[in-house]
């Protein structure tokens, strides 16, 4: 009989680890605290499940585990992921390198994983949170306690996630289980979440979506730059470019460092080209009132906000605006400075930064402190950018940990 393996957490990494371990001949049991496995998968990619990306590498990830990434992604990368899901019956659609199921339904990915768990005879216990995990040195077995009883296993794979989206089951319990074996937890913070800003003027532009470039500064030094569709909310900045800067901003705020973002609403312009643009427009439309003069440059709500912040009346004729006021207005279009006071919480974050310190984990994702204990997915201190990277890490780490746990 194969090795007895327990997988704690039935998300993307947990299901993958279970499938791989069972394929290696192990008897696998999955413990999931929710009423069903894979709940978080259903919300990925706005319900379409961007499950990977053709552009893949360590540069798309953060955390203490970037040194592990090369080996894990080489063992099970994008090509293997595509082949795996194709073998389950899924047609794949690629959009600018982003990979989706051809059905455009996240439920397709989840259903195929569930069917494969059944085919490989993986035992799945839902609505059964694990109370404790310990190691019996006399019997050389792991003891998992649930419902007041202990169950023995040869190996355990922790795939409990981090703290993001706690309504899907990621409540930080995996960190507590890891700490029982002496593992250090890198401070968890929300990642891929919106930025909360100090200024009150955001209510005037809430709901606006626009192309913009964001420059993040920490202690006055540039700490990140992103461009994409910015979403302005009543409390600050959202959308993919804000999400990509979230983890850096979150750690800086946690460390009580000053954090600002400079928003360029004209990302294709620099100071020189912007000045030329407005001078040409003045020559042609200098008689227009400013509200009319600015129409068509960017969203009307943004135009009006920047006019107000620069001290220019909407009814003032363009040719009558002072040179100093023009400079203020152009400066705001090219780099509106906003003070970041925090991020949205874990309940609105797509992923959690921080987790089990990867220096305490082998290349096979086994604990250096307790042989036979493995980790996969978001519980480790590795988080990726938007674009399918976090799911690819789940598939890759799950496969590597599942294979190693079954063979060791």
HELIX and SHEET records of a PDB file:
HELIX    1   1 UNK A   12  UNK A   23  1                                  12    
HELIX    2   2 UNK A   39  UNK A   47  5                                   9    
HELIX    3   3 UNK A   58  UNK A   60  5                                   3    
HELIX    4   4 UNK A   66  UNK A   75  1                                  10    
HELIX    5   5 UNK A   78  UNK A   87  1                                  10    
HELIX    6   6 UNK A  106  UNK A  119  1                                  14    
HELIX    7   7 UNK A  166  UNK A  168  5                                   3    
HELIX    8   8 UNK A  173  UNK A  179  1                                   7    
HELIX    9   9 UNK A  201  UNK A  204  5                                   4    
HELIX   10  10 UNK A  240  UNK A  254  1                                  15    
HELIX   11  11 UNK A  271  UNK A  285  1                                  15    
HELIX   12  12 UNK A  290  UNK A  293  1                                   4    
HELIX   13  13 UNK A  300  UNK A  310  1                                  11    
HELIX   14  14 UNK A  318  UNK A  320  5                                   3    
HELIX   15  15 UNK A  323  UNK A  335  1                                  13    
HELIX   16  16 UNK A  346  UNK A  348  5                                   3    
HELIX   17  17 UNK A  358  UNK A  360  5                                   3    
HELIX   18  18 UNK A  377  UNK A  379  5                                   3    
HELIX   19  19 UNK A  389  UNK A  407  1                                  19    
SHEET    1   A 5 UNK A 123  UNK A 126  0                                        
SHEET    2   A 5 UNK A  27  UNK A  32  1                                        
SHEET    3   A 5 UNK A   4  UNK A   8  1                                        
SHEET    4   A 5 UNK A 155  UNK A 158  1                                        
SHEET    5   A 5 UNK A 373  UNK A 375  1                                        
SHEET    1   B 3 UNK A  50  UNK A  53  0                                        
SHEET    2   B 3 UNK A  98  UNK A 101 -1                                        
SHEET    3   B 3 UNK A  92  UNK A  95 -1                                        
SHEET    1   C 2 UNK A  61  UNK A  63  0                                        
SHEET    2   C 2 UNK A 382  UNK A 384 -1                                        
SHEET    1   D 3 UNK A 132  UNK A 136  0                                        
SHEET    2   D 3 UNK A 141  UNK A 146 -1                                        
SHEET    3   D 3 UNK A 149  UNK A 153 -1                                        
SHEET    1   E 2 UNK A 185  UNK A 191  0                                        
SHEET    2   E 2 UNK A 351  UNK A 356 -1                                        
SHEET    1   F 7 UNK A 195  UNK A 197  0                                        
SHEET    2   F 7 UNK A 236  UNK A 238 -1                                        
SHEET    3   F 7 UNK A 221  UNK A 232 -1                                        
SHEET    4   F 7 UNK A 209  UNK A 218 -1                                        
SHEET    5   F 7 UNK A 259  UNK A 264 -1                                        
SHEET    6   F 7 UNK A 336  UNK A 343 -1                                        
SHEET    7   F 7 UNK A 195  UNK A 197 -1                                        
END                                                                             
